[in-house]
């Protein structure tokens, strides 16, 4: 028995060439990154330029007030490092403050849920340390689209329409920013953000008195953290409507912003079928993918085919175990699991033995270092997200399930980056009118339960869903990632299995029908789960879907082309560069030559 052959038709080719490749969730960001490569910039210049464009053209999925996680590998480096752009909880963000306001969860929308925004400082740090371009040249693309306009994509138009009542009734500055005519804009409406263009111009101008490129970038970083963001924090300090239906004041302040900067961290790694797979640490959900790969590594190749009943079941059950451990053990604290314990042979073998023929309807975290797991209360009173739209689900209260963007770039010199920016989407909190953006709500991923590794704690990072991936095998490299909240690694896993085990090209693997479990604790408000739940694309076929149901999976059919937002770039064993991007939603594209 072998892997199911790839479809005879691919939505687009896997691009191949020798010069450079870019792929992202929006064609304009991809084109921007490729334009930088064409003008002599390296992969880091290109990724930063593309990322600032993503702030403008995908405002419902990320923004300057958000965060990012990236894996970067400069040419000649033996392994990648993590670019850490996730800020911590403010000094006043303790459990007592929230429970004292009658809350049992951090709200999913509103300034009270704002952590220190880390995306912009992290991008500027990357540009300073590994880029070659001047800040003015890198930001020129985003400034142009913000000031001159860009056509609004369908997802953004739909998101604005969903929160139109919230904007009209409670967030008037957001209504003014996104509905200047009084009504939600139509798809392809040319929208402008001159306030944000002015902020970017000011970041460039502040460096005019500095003699060297690095100092000019540092001056922009200082202005951002000590002047721009404090203005945003002061704005959301005024009480405003939150996702719980009440009005609260934000508690982020200038001292929180002054004391934090983005940085670099070592990656966590595991080996799968001869490849070294790299992720960020357990303050992200990244090691859950490594855990899943380790759980699957002993299976025969044919059992890893997601297009078969056995393969689909095995993937779902392995991921349930991996994410149960995520929900019990991951976080930015001393109580978080050590990745070495999570990925040890003995622990992986014990967890693998729990996978049976029938679907488990339990949340089963283990004890990787001998401690008993602590789980927050399990909620099933609201269906968890299945990711079927690939974008945040919101209602008039501002509730958001969360999603994000992704960008990958590789250049002819061997520099490579896989980056997942998110947060600060237009429905996170009220727009700061003088700045043209809003603050994110990443604190909703923390728990108001003392003693959990992901408990809300001043100065600690919320456990983020952002989880880019990098792989290497000799001279080969893959940079890959996806939006999707809790589904990000789940959508990457079938793509990787089809590429590394099934022999698919990257585009064939991205196009192929996919699935994910919903039997995990949602990282976004209101933090529910669906026991034995699974979301599948209908293209998996009635036979496979029926077999999953017979085994006890609670299957939700999401449509033919509904799940997965993966993009990827890489270099193969012959030295050829390649790129591929997601066709779902008709928005992601790759480019290169």
Secondary structure, 3 states (H helix, E strand, C coil): CCCCCCCCCCCCCCEEECCEEEEECCHHHHHHHHHHHHCCCCHHHHHHHHHHHHHHHCCCCCCCECEEEEEEECCCCCCCEEEEECCECCCCCCHHHHHCCCCCCCCCCCHHHCCCCCHHHHHHHHHHHHCCCCHHHHHHHHHHHHHHCEECCHHHHHHHHHCHHHHHHCCHHHHHHHCCCCCCCCCCCEECCHHHHHHHHHHHHCCCCCCCHHHHHHHHHHHHHHHHHHHHHHHHCCCEECCCCCEECCCCCHHHHHCCCCEEEECEEEEECCEEEEECCCCECCHHHHHHHHHHCCCCHHHHCCCCHHHHHHHHHHHHHHHHHHHHHCCCCCCCCCHHHHCCHHHHHHHHCCCCCCCCCCCCCCCCCCCCCCCCCCECCCCCCCCCCCCCCECCCCCECCCECCEEEEECCCCEEEEEEECCCCCCCCCECCCCECECCHHHHCECCCCCCCECCCCCECCECCCCEEEEECCEEEEEEECCHHHHHHHHHHHHHHHHCCCCCHHHHHHCCCEEECCCCCCCCCCECCCCEEEECHHHCHHHHHHHHHCCCEEEECCCCCCCCEEEEEECCCCCEEEECCCCCCCCEEEEC
